[in-house]
Amino acid sequence: MSHLAISSAALSRKLRQFVDTEIIPNEGILAQGDNLARELTLDLTRRAQQAGLFGSFYPMHRGGRIASLVEYLPVAEQEGRSEYGPGIFGADATLDAYMLSHHGSASVKQRFLTPLLKGDAVSSYAMSEPDSIGSIPATMQCQARLKDGQWHVNGRKWFICRAQQASFATVVARSADGPVNESLSMVIVPTDAAGFKVVRPLPLLGRYQGQNELLFNNVTVPEDYVLGSAGQGIALMQKRLALGRILRSVQWLGLAQRSFEIMCERIHSERGELARLADKQLVRARVYQVYRAITSARCLLREAAVKFDAGLPNAVEVNVAKLASSDAVSAAADSAIQIMGAEGLADWSPLSGIYRAARTTHILDGADDALISTVGKHLLQAYYATQEMADMNKAVA
């Protein structure tokens, strides 16, 4: 076993202990989203930093502890064991840490990246819009136009994570006319800039989960606050998706595994023995189905991560893994609630929040229907290309 694999395993064990002893007992407070919850989050974050559990997959030259995505997967799963873990452990900032580190200007790195890596800043990503189609970038209407060395940003965004606490937002906006692959840019907008406004929180399924609607009213930022260069928005979006969907999906598996454990614990509890749950075929079937869903998703995520680490195309693998992870956490939460009965539906049960989060996974980070259609298209294209090559080889022979 490699040194990194041993370090990854040790880090996973430490994270599991921290989540189970420090975060899960406080989930009731953290779920409130009030000042007390924010203070507790900051306290837990500092304690995670002191324990060496913060920013594990940040770029290695920026303080990260794990070099490869494959080795990070089991660590990320433990970070995602609680809905609040990714924020506390800095995992929510991992994707922005990579984007700013690789594509940010010197001033962007100094003002935004450095505090982000220290846990002193919160990032958000503003892409979705009220009047556009999320899966069709060409329909975006938010504008970022360059004038006299300043970007002027105007438009609306919604369902933007962490915007109320964010120090800055990476805004995807139309920076020029013409083909979409040349006309979108990513511009960093500090949330204290004049003209930036959080319009309203957007609760999901009856609970606020950090989503907000934003307004940009002639917000001006320096020219070098663009990531990469102007017009590279589509290319940078694809890079975000390649890593982002894997990171989010493996966190969902943390919730899936926790739901599986809650279900098994109930089955073997005194109440479960009283109801002879372990002897019932349908209960056994649920245990099998959830186990298979989680294990399958893990394998698919590993395949996607191996290709990511090798710099190989992995769009099909990433999308299939994302879909499988959504199915796994949904099946796990649903089955655990079914075994728990009415208690599983109660607001005090962690399954209540996990179930809500599980449903959102089928829309956020790429809706199931769009991803399935895209994967099917790619698979058919690959098949036709293979058949065409085989026919050419036969003709030559």
Salt bridges, closest charged atoms under 4 A:
ASP20 OD2 - ARG16 NE 2.75
ASP20 OD1 - ARG81 NE 2.78
GLU22 OE1 - ARG47 NH2 2.10
GLU27 OE2 - ARG258 NH1 2.78
ASP43 OD2 - ARG47 NH1 2.92
GLU77 OE2 - ARG298 NH2 2.67
GLU83 OE1 - ARG207 NH2 2.56
ASP96 OD1 - ARG240 NH1 2.96
ASP120 OD1 - ARG46 NH2 3.02
GLU129 OE2 - LYS157 NZ 2.82
ASP131 OD2 - ARG156 NH2 3.23
ASP177 OD1 - ARG145 NH2 3.31
ASP192 OD1 - ARG111 NH2 3.52
GLU213 OE2 - ARG156 NH1 3.11
GLU213 OE1 - ARG200 NE 2.58
GLU261 OE1 - ARG16 NH2 3.18
GLU261 OE1 - ARG81 NH2 2.76
ASP279 OD2 - ARG276 NE 3.37
ASP279 OD1 - ARG284 NH2 3.96
GLU317 OE2 - LYS307 NZ 2.73
GLU343 OE1 - ARG266 NH2 2.87
GLU343 OE1 - ARG271 NH1 3.09
ASP347 OD1 - ARG356 NH2 3.62
ASP365 OD2 - ARG248 NH1 3.18
ASP368 OD1 - LYS322 NZ 3.89
ASP368 OD2 - HIS362 ND1 2.63
